[in-house]
Amino acid sequence: MGVEEEEEVRVVESSLVAASDETPPKSLWLSQLDLKATRRHTPLLWFYRSGDGVQATDGFFNVTRLKAALAKALVTFYPLAGRIGDDGDGRAEVNCGNQGVLFVVARSEDLTVADFHGRPSSKLRRLFVPRMEPPSIVCGVQLTFFKCGGVAIGLAVHHFVVDGSSTSHFTRTWAAISRTGDMSAVEAEPPCHDRFLLRPRSPPAVHPDALSVFCPMVNLCESSGVPLRSEAFLVSKDQLEALKQACGGRAVSTFCALTAHIWKCVSATRPMPPDATTRLTFPVSIRRKLAPPLPTGYFGNAVIRVGVTSEVRGIVSEELSSVASRIKGTIGRVDDELVWSAIDYFELAERDSRPAQGSLPTTELRVVSWLGMPIYDTDFGWGKPVMMMRAESERGGRVYMMDGDGDGDGDGGSVRIIVCLEATIIKDFHDMLYAKFSDLIRSSL
């Protein structure tokens, strides 16, 4: 039975889970980096297979236990139980009134964990991620039980409130409390809610060179109407090693090498004029870039988007190692001064702006890395997931890199890339992506 069939998931319970103890009743100020995040909820999915096929009534993913653990976690992660509001002047903030996290329990009498293979879709989000109504709810969870005894956990968290690192911090803490029954995970790494650590300087100042690195403009446009398609591609450890060797070996990271290859493939397959300027953008964590660095448990958005540009014909013909080197050099330019210049720029130039709506033009490519993030092996006490993924990737020109080891392929060190591109070029992109790997491996023999 395929996932494309119109199988329904039946909601059997919907409730709000509040923190189990008193939380600070206050409004949480959002930094400029929070406000520049997407005005949406990030949809994530974990799939778990029951080892002996037991149903929930036998204790597998016990709802009461999960809710109790969530309530304990929310005592310290209390912004997630709040609501998105505004400060009276139109600036978004989080009203931390312990209103609760949306918690949905659902069942499917037809679908199994084996029906899903890592490709994001709007249907996955509709079936397994809670519908966030009203949209002011910061966080929602959906627990779906399959006929095979397996389970899916869908999580939706508003991007204004957290980035990927903070989401991972919360989920692994919640899972640890569910697994152990105590608060040691919180005590070991408590969240830091002091977002004034990223308050603009007084007076704000933008370094002259900053605008050549970070990307203040989103450059969105109206949809072209061309159908988009999301696909997941697995890159093996051997393919990655060959690619990195071609880019300079250990001196180049997996992200830089693979991003360079993807950018070249997209530039060659998308219908763009050869003399058009194409831009690659990607977020860089600033947590260790500041002096002093942010606290380990900083809970909020702590990334800035940086970019590299080139003519289309230039990026297609340029040596792979050269493209990877330029990406690495851009990451290396992100330092304390550049970060503060970016924050100050947003304060000076875009104080009252809202995140733009629309689609990326075909000349833009955005790559987001979740490589190495401790989010793939989230164990609530019933074993590790067989797969973790983003539920939906609905905007063209976006690529997500994720650890590939959770697919059950046994290929440690692999990477799964999820691309959302025009449907007409997906096959050409696939062919070019893997042809390069074949050539590199063959030349190394």
C-alpha positions, -999 to 999 in steps of 0.1 A, spaced: 0 0 0 16 33 -11 16 66 7 1 83 -23 -32 65 -17 -59 86 0 -57 68 34 -71 87 63 -58 92 98 -85 95 125 -79 119 154 -91 103 186 -80 130 211 -69 166 211 -59 185 242 -35 211 256 -5 201 278 7 228 301 38 229 323 35 208 354 48 236 377 46 274 378 63 293 349 73 329 345 41 348 334 58 373 311 62 384 275 93 371 258 111 397 236 121 383 202 155 393 187 160 405 151 173 371 143 140 356 156 119 380 135 139 372 103 130 335 106 101 321 86 67 331 99 56 295 100 58 263 120 86 239 111 71 204 105 92 175 117 85 137 118 99 107 136 88 71 127 92 43 152 87 6 146 74 -16 174 98 -45 180 71 -70 188 41 -55 172 24 -45 205 -3 -18 203 -4 13 224 -27 -4 250 3 -27 258 24 3 267 42 12 235 44 50 233 21 54 263 2 87 259 0 94 296 37 89 301 46 112 271 22 139 283 37 138 318 72 141 305 62 169 282 46 188 311 78 185 331 99 197 302 77 227 297 86 240 332 120 251 318 111 253 281 81 274 289 80 296 258 68 266 238 36 266 259 30 302 251 13 321 222 26 344 195 13 379 201 26 415 197 38 442 220 11 468 210 33 484 184 31 455 159 63 438 169 59 400 175 66 386 209 58 354 229 31 356 255 43 331 281 11 324 300 15 286 301 -15 282 277 -2 248 267 12 227 238 -13 212 215 -13 174 218 -31 153 193 -35 115 193 -45 98 161 -48 64 145 -46 48 111 -62 15 103 -45 12 69 -10 27 69 22 12 83 56 27 90 70 7 60 48 29 37 71 59 41 105 64 25 118 99 34 102 120 7 85 151 21 50 160 9 20 182 18 1 149 25 27 138 51 22 171 69 -16 169 67 -17 134 80 9 133 107 17 169 119 -9 187 140 -29 215 124 -19 247 142 -52 265 148 -51 292 159 -16 299 143 -6 317 175 0 284 192 38 280 195 42 242 196 21 212 187 26 174 188 7 146 171 11 110 181 -1 86 153 -5 49 159 -3 26 128 -19 -7 122 15 -24 123 20 -12 159 44 15 148 42 52 157 48 85 141 55 116 162 48 149 143 62 181 158 53 217 147 72 246 163 69 282 153 102 293 137 100 327 154 107 310 187 134 284 179 159 273 153 170 238 146 195 236 175 170 248 200 143 224 186 168 195 191 176 207 226 139 205 235 131 172 219 161 153 233 152 167 268 116 157 265 126 123 253 151 119 282 125 127 308 101 102 292 129 76 291 142 81 326 114 97 346 137 124 361 149 159 353 186 152 350 186 161 313 173 196 321 198 200 350 227 190 327 218 215 300 192 241 310 178 264 283 188 300 284 159 324 276 179 357 277 173 369 242 186 403 251 220 387 245 213 394 209 200 430 214 214 455 188 243 476 198 238 512 210 243 529 187 238 503 159 267 502 134 272 482 102 307 473 91 313 483 54 323 447 44 293 430 61 269 433 32 292 414 9 287 383 31 254 382 50 222 384 30 196 409 42 174 407 12 153 376 5 145 384 -31 112 365 -32 88 367 -62 54 355 -71 51 318 -80 59 310 -116 32 284 -117 57 257 -127 49 225 -108 74 217 -80 86 183 -68 103 173 -36 127 143 -37 151 127 -13 185 114 -26 209 93 -5 246 100 -9 267 71 4 298 74 26 320 63 -4 305 89 -27 310 116 -1 346 106 5 353 107 -33 337 141 -35 357 155 -6 389 142 -20 381 161 -52 376 192 -32 408 190 -11 403 162 13 399 166 50 404 204 47 370 207 32 338 198 52 311 175 39 287 205 38 311 226 16 319 198 -8 283 185 -12 268 221 -14 293 230 -41 283 199 -61 246 206 -57 249 242 -67 267 232 -99 241 206 -107 212 230 -101 229 257 -121 234 233 -151 198 219 -151 177 250 -143 166 271 -173 186 302 -166 205 326 -190 242 319 -189 250 355 -179 224 356 -151 237 359 -116 230 329 -94 232 331 -56 237 303 -31 226 312 4 228 291 36 224 297 74 254 297 96 252 292 134 265 322 153 265 304 187 303 300 188 311 330 165 304 357 191 330 368 217 321 357 242 300 329 227 263 324 235 255 301 264 254 265 254 217 262 260 207 295 243 170 289 233 161 309 202 172 317 167 210 320 165 218 318 127 224 344 100 221 337 63 252 343 42 257 340 5 280 334 -25 272 347 -60 284 338 -95 274 340 -131 255 308 -141 281 299 -168 308 306 -143 295 282 -116 288 255 -142 324 256 -156 343 264 -124 362 236 -108 344 218 -80 372 224 -56 372 261 -63 334 264 -56 338 244 -23 367 267 -13 346 298 -19 318 284 3 343 275 30 358 310 28 324 326 32 317 306 64 351 316 77 342 353 74 314 350 99 329 365 130 318 386 160 318 419 140 299 405 111 272 390 133 267 423 152 267 442 119 239 419 106 218 424 138 224 462 137 215 463 100 182 446 106 175 471 135 184 501 113 170 492 79 142 467 86 129 475 120 93 474 111 95 449 82 78 416 80 93 384 65 86 385 28 61 361 13 66 343 -21 89 320 -39 126 321 -46 135 330 -82 152 303 -102 185 321 -98 185 315 -60 194 283 -42 191 279 -4 208 250 14 200 242 51 222 217 69 210 195 98 242 174 96 254 161 129 224 176 148 214 154 178 178 150 166 179 117 146 181 92 175 154 107 197 145 78 221 114 83 243 120 50 260 108 26 233 138 26 210 154 49 184 134 60 153 138 41 120 135 75 102 135 112 110 126 138 84 111 171 76 74 165 68 72 191 40 95 211 18 70 231 -3 91 260 -17 113 257 -48 150 262 -47 155 248 -12 177 219 -2 180 202 32 209 181 42 203 154 69 222 125 83 213 94 62 220 68 88 184 67 101 170 51 69 180 16 79 204 13 50 233 4 73 255 29 55 271 48 83 282 83 73 257 87 45 238 120 39 202 124 27 195 155 7 160 167 2 155 190 -27 125 209 -39 129 219 -75 109 223 -107 94 189 -116 108 192 -151 144 191 -140 144 166 -112 155 137 -135 183 157 -150 194 168 -115 194 132 -103 214 120 -133 240 148 -130 243 143 -92 251 107 -94 271 108 -126 297 129 -109 300 105 -80 305 76 -104 332 95 -123 350 104 -91 349 69 -77 360 54 -110 390 78 -113 401 69 -78 404 31 -85 
